[in-house]
Each structure stands twice: as structure tokens, then as C-alpha cells.
């Protein structure tokens, strides 16, 4: 799909004059057709990824600086998917298709970025858990970062650190690096607790899982 310079300005949250400057320096992939500058979306996403630049696939013009103090303000019933029929070859596409996003959000880019991250290194961290996430910040039209839990109908044989099959995917999408690091820190602490890991493996009701998260977070602050 070919994009105009205005589209690229929105995609990368860059001023058009800065993009033109990159074009003059031949630092960005582009083509000229009938004296019109055009850009290939996939190549531009790969270009941004190679430079760790955030990508905007929503209509927003500004990043959210939402600070993550607790996960229970981010999670609700719609954050949890049970008995998911996922396959080793297509689990990323299948998960992304389950997420409800604005119609103008290009889910194909989310899939592309998640696959790129898995190719770099598996996010299956062990104990049946995988934490798929893009390498770079991604704006998808949400004020808050996204966390989704996917409980598989059958465990998947992936390249996990301990060799165990994956029964739970926790998908993370953040708008800033600060958000992403905060989410990872929260989840790492939760996953260090046996009660939380047991809740995931046992597929407890979403409200019970949120209650356990709240209890662990409160206990941490005491």
C-alpha cells in the first residue's frame, strides 16, 4: 500500500518538513511517481523498527503519557480470552484478530511487529507463559496501554526458555517506552508469585484473577 507524505507524518508522528529532509538525505525509502512522493507502508514500518521509532496506527496526533501504577485500572472482562483455539503457526494473527480495536487501526502492522519480535527472540519466558509485545511503542487509539490474557484450549509447543509448552499468552501494547518498561516490571513481579501463576494455569475467572493482582500489589506496598 502506497502512502503520501501526510500519511507518513501521521504514521511516524513526524513533521512533514523533517520527512522531506530525510528524503533529501536519502535516509528514508520512497519512490516518485508522476512527480508525487509515495511510500510503501511495510517498508516504512521496517524502517521505523530499525530505528526504534514509535508507530501510530490510529488517528491520534499525540502519545498518551498514561502512568502505570497498577494493573487493575487497565484490566476488565474484555481483557481476558478463554479456551482460545490457537495454533503454533498462526497464534499471533489469531490473538490480534480477537482484540477489539477501532476500525481504522491496521491490525496487519501489529501482527508484523509481533512476528518481528518473536524472530528476534522468543517471548515464551517459561512456566507456560509467553509475553508477546512489539519492540517499539505503538499507538492504537487507546488512552491506556493494552494487556490481554489469552488462555489456550491446548498448550502450544513454542521455543520457551524452559522447554515447557505455553498455556497462557499475555499480550502487551504500549504507547511509550516508559509505559512498556513499567508494564514489564509489574508483570515480572506478579509472575514471581506462585498464586498468580496458579491463577493463570487454573484459568480462574477474570474477576478472581484481578482480585489476586490487586491483593499482590497491595501487599507489595505494605
Order of alpha helices (4+ residues) and beta strands (2+ residues): beta-alpha-alpha-beta-beta-alpha-beta-beta-alpha-alpha-beta-beta-beta-beta-beta-alpha-alpha-alpha
